[in-house]
Amino acid sequence: MDVEHRRVLIIGSGPAGHTAAIYAGRAGLEPLMLAGFMSGGQLMITTDVENYPGYPDGVSGPLMMEEFQKQSERFGTEILQHDATEVDFTTRPFRVSTAEKAYTADTVIVATGASARWLGLDSEQRLVNKGVSACATCDGALYRGKPLAVVGGGDTAMEEALFLTRFGTKVTIVHRRGELRASKIMQERALANPKIEMAWHAVVDEVLGDEFVTGVRLRDARDDSTRDLSVEGLFIAIGHQPNTSLFKGKLAMDDAEYLQVTPGTTRTSVPGVFACGDVADPTYRQAVTAAGTGCMAAIDAERWLAEEGLG
């Protein structure tokens, strides 16, 4: 396999990865980005972004990421739609492989983000793409005129539920507690929508249906009683899992498998490897904070290269 060397190699292509690319490119470091086949990160499944500065009227997630990519390329970033399949941080230069090619790099910036969590039910997995989805933006239009349910209590669940009211006859938010953890504005929007109903203190025990979803069996978290709710689409919005499987045993992680960085920096446990965005952020997980840490990672990488005499 041919091996190509780069000074900066970025794994991931969301707001963090692209911001790192923009800064590294402007510094003349000619970064290579392995965007992955699912490039663009979670914003690719976000309909309306209203809280990113510079977009007073809001913007769709995919359009925002298209603009990020154009800016990265403008400053000399080479972007490949390849997934990193293996990394070796034990020697320098570091080695990163894809199915197509191997690369060595003086410094690596990890910006692989996070992915949606599932409930973990057999019935849920059996009916994925048959009424079960983790992306309302992707699949909502398929359920026009049908009753729907969303599982979760955070901002993502509220956003999904509000989006689904465009299509569904009714949207039931299933939440295991008696109060939401979403931001106040998102709670107010959801609770004020006449198409949205709440199923408080409820847990999904089973997804009902043979070929397609016909309902969900809900268990009351207080007394374990059950009831069936008739829906034809179930959307899971219960949080995210950091995309760190590639780095297990190679970079330090916390108990939730987020990459650990030195506070105030993007430095990981391996000198010369930096992490930014949701892959290292269990707290905020916002596009604007991801972009901010992408800037930090590029500056950290540039300074490290200079300190090592590689700049």
C-alpha positions in Angstrom: 0.0 0.0 0.0 1.4 3.4 -1.0 2.1 5.7 2.0 1.7 9.5 1.6 3.0 12.0 4.2 1.2 15.0 5.5 2.0 17.6 8.2 -1.5 17.8 9.5 -4.1 15.1 9.0 -7.7 15.7 10.2 -10.1 12.8 10.9 -13.7 14.0 10.7 -15.6 16.7 8.8 -18.1 18.4 11.1 -17.8 22.0 12.3 -14.8 21.1 14.4 -12.9 19.4 11.6 -13.6 22.1 9.1 -12.7 24.9 11.4 -9.4 23.1 12.2 -8.9 22.7 8.5 -9.5 26.4 7.8 -7.0 27.5 10.4 -4.4 24.9 9.5 -4.8 25.8 5.8 -4.4 29.5 6.4 -1.2 28.7 8.4 0.2 27.0 5.2 0.1 23.5 6.7 -1.9 22.0 3.7 -4.1 19.7 5.8 -5.6 16.5 4.6 -9.1 15.7 5.8 -10.5 12.2 5.9 -14.1 13.2 5.9 -15.6 9.8 6.0 -18.5 8.5 3.9 -20.9 10.2 6.3 -19.2 13.6 6.0 -20.5 16.7 7.6 -21.3 15.4 11.0 -24.6 15.7 12.9 -25.5 18.9 11.1 -26.2 16.9 8.0 -29.4 15.7 9.8 -30.3 19.0 11.3 -33.0 21.0 9.5 -32.8 24.5 11.0 -29.7 25.9 12.7 -30.9 29.1 14.4 -28.2 29.6 17.1 -25.0 29.8 15.0 -23.7 33.4 14.8 -23.8 35.0 11.4 -27.1 33.4 10.2 -29.8 35.8 11.5 -32.5 34.0 9.6 -31.2 30.5 10.3 -29.7 28.0 7.9 -30.1 24.4 7.1 -27.4 22.1 8.5 -26.4 20.6 5.1 -26.1 24.1 3.6 -23.9 25.2 6.5 -21.6 22.2 6.1 -21.4 22.8 2.3 -20.2 26.4 3.1 -17.8 25.1 5.7 -16.3 22.7 3.1 -15.9 25.4 0.5 -14.0 27.5 3.0 -11.8 24.6 3.9 -11.0 23.9 0.3 -10.4 27.6 -0.4 -7.4 27.5 2.0 -5.9 24.4 0.5 -7.4 21.5 2.4 -7.6 18.3 0.5 -10.8 16.5 1.4 -11.3 12.8 0.8 -14.6 10.9 1.4 -12.7 8.0 3.0 -13.1 6.6 6.5 -10.0 6.1 8.7 -9.9 2.4 9.5 -6.7 2.2 11.6 -4.4 4.5 13.5 -1.0 4.0 15.0 0.2 6.7 17.4 3.0 4.6 18.9 5.7 5.9 16.4 6.4 9.2 14.7 5.3 10.1 12.2 1.9 8.8 13.1 0.2 6.4 10.7 -3.5 6.6 9.6 -4.9 4.0 7.2 -8.0 3.9 5.1 -9.3 1.0 2.9 -7.8 2.9 -0.1 -4.4 4.2 1.2 -2.1 4.7 4.2 -0.8 8.1 5.4 1.8 9.3 7.8 1.4 12.6 9.5 3.4 14.8 11.8 0.3 15.7 13.7 -3.3 14.4 13.8 -6.5 16.2 14.7 -9.4 13.9 15.8 -12.8 15.4 15.0 -14.9 12.3 14.6 -17.9 13.6 16.6 -20.7 11.5 18.1 -23.6 9.3 16.9 -27.1 8.8 18.1 -27.9 6.3 20.8 -30.5 3.6 20.5 -32.8 2.2 23.1 -31.2 -1.3 22.8 -34.4 -3.2 22.2 -34.5 -6.2 19.8 -37.8 -5.0 18.5 -36.3 -1.5 17.9 -33.5 -2.9 15.8 -35.7 -5.3 13.9 -37.9 -2.3 12.8 -35.1 0.2 12.0 -36.1 1.8 8.6 -39.5 0.1 9.0 -40.9 2.8 11.2 -38.0 3.3 13.6 -35.5 6.1 13.0 -33.0 8.2 14.7 -33.3 11.1 12.2 -36.5 13.0 11.8 -35.0 15.3 9.2 -34.0 12.3 7.1 -37.3 10.3 7.4 -40.0 12.5 8.7 -41.6 13.2 5.3 -42.2 9.4 4.9 -44.7 9.6 7.7 -47.1 12.2 6.4 -50.6 11.9 7.9 -49.5 9.3 10.6 -49.3 9.4 14.4 -45.7 9.5 15.6 -43.7 9.3 18.8 -40.3 10.7 19.9 -38.3 9.3 22.8 -36.3 11.8 24.8 -36.4 14.9 26.9 -33.6 17.1 25.6 -33.3 19.8 22.9 -32.8 17.2 20.2 -36.0 15.5 21.1 -37.9 18.8 21.1 -36.4 19.7 17.8 -37.3 16.3 16.3 -40.9 16.5 17.7 -41.4 20.0 16.4 -40.1 19.1 12.9 -42.4 16.0 12.8 -45.5 18.1 13.4 -45.1 19.2 9.8 -46.0 15.7 8.8 -47.6 13.7 11.5 -51.2 14.0 12.7 -50.0 13.9 16.3 -46.6 13.6 17.9 -46.2 12.1 21.4 -43.0 12.8 23.3 -42.2 9.8 25.5 -40.1 10.9 28.5 -39.1 8.8 31.5 -39.3 11.7 34.0 -42.0 14.2 34.9 -40.0 17.2 33.6 -37.9 17.9 30.5 -34.2 18.7 30.5 -34.4 20.7 27.3 -33.7 24.4 27.2 -36.5 26.7 28.2 -37.2 28.0 24.7 -37.4 24.5 23.2 -39.7 23.3 26.0 -42.0 26.2 25.5 -42.2 25.7 21.7 -42.9 22.0 22.1 -45.5 22.2 24.9 -47.3 25.1 23.1 -47.7 23.1 19.9 -51.2 21.7 19.6 -50.0 18.6 17.7 -47.6 17.6 20.5 -48.7 15.5 23.5 -46.6 14.3 26.4 -46.3 10.8 27.8 -44.6 11.5 31.2 -42.8 9.0 33.4 -42.9 6.5 30.4 -40.3 4.1 29.1 -40.6 2.2 25.8 -40.7 -1.5 26.7 -41.3 -2.8 23.1 -41.8 -1.5 19.6 -44.9 -3.2 18.2 -45.4 -4.4 14.6 -44.4 -7.2 12.3 -43.4 -5.7 9.0 -43.8 -2.0 10.1 -44.3 -0.1 13.3 -47.8 -0.2 14.6 -47.3 1.1 18.1 -45.1 1.1 21.2 -45.7 -0.5 24.6 -45.1 2.0 27.3 -44.2 1.2 30.9 -44.9 3.7 33.6 -41.7 4.3 35.5 -43.6 4.8 38.8 -45.8 1.7 39.1 -44.6 -0.5 36.2 -48.1 -0.5 34.6 -48.1 -0.8 30.8 -50.2 0.6 28.0 -50.0 0.5 24.2 -49.7 3.7 22.2 -50.7 3.5 18.5 -48.0 5.1 16.3 -46.6 4.4 12.9 -43.3 6.1 13.3 -40.9 6.1 16.3 -38.0 8.5 16.5 -35.2 8.0 19.0 -33.6 11.1 20.4 -31.9 10.1 23.7 -28.4 11.3 23.3 -25.2 10.4 21.6 -22.2 8.1 21.7 -18.8 9.6 20.9 -17.2 8.0 17.8 -14.1 6.8 19.5 -14.0 3.1 18.8 -11.0 3.7 16.4 -9.0 5.1 19.3 -9.7 2.6 22.1 -6.4 1.6 23.8 -4.6 4.4 21.8 -5.9 7.6 23.4 -7.2 8.2 27.0 -11.0 8.3 27.4 -13.4 9.0 30.2 -16.0 6.5 31.5 -18.4 7.6 28.7 -15.7 7.0 26.1 -15.2 10.7 25.2 -11.6 11.5 24.4 -9.8 13.2 27.3 -7.9 16.5 26.7 -5.8 18.6 28.9 -8.1 21.3 30.3 -7.9 24.5 28.3 -6.3 22.8 25.3 -7.1 20.1 22.8 -4.1 18.0 23.7 -4.8 14.3 24.1 -2.8 11.7 26.0 -0.4 11.4 23.0 1.7 14.4 22.2 1.0 15.6 18.7 -2.5 14.2 18.6 -5.3 16.7 19.3 -9.1 16.2 19.7 -11.9 18.7 19.1 -15.6 18.9 18.8 -18.2 16.5 20.2 -15.7 13.6 20.3 -14.2 15.3 23.4 -17.2 17.3 24.6 -19.8 15.5 26.8 -21.2 18.8 28.1 -22.0 21.3 25.4 -22.2 19.4 22.1 -23.0 22.5 20.0 -21.9 23.4 16.5 -20.4 26.7 17.8 -18.4 25.1 20.6 -17.2 22.4 18.2 -16.0 25.1 15.8 -14.3 26.9 18.7 -12.3 23.8 19.7 -11.5 23.1 16.1 -9.8 26.5 16.0 -8.0 25.6 19.2 -6.8 22.2 17.8 -5.3 23.8 14.7 -3.5 26.4 16.8 -2.3 23.8 19.2 -1.1 21.6 16.3 0.7 24.5 14.6 2.5 25.4 17.9 3.4 21.8 18.6 4.9 21.4 15.1 7.0 24.5 15.7 8.2 23.3 19.1 9.2 19.9 17.5 11.0 21.7 14.7 8.5 20.4 12.1 6.8 23.7 11.4 
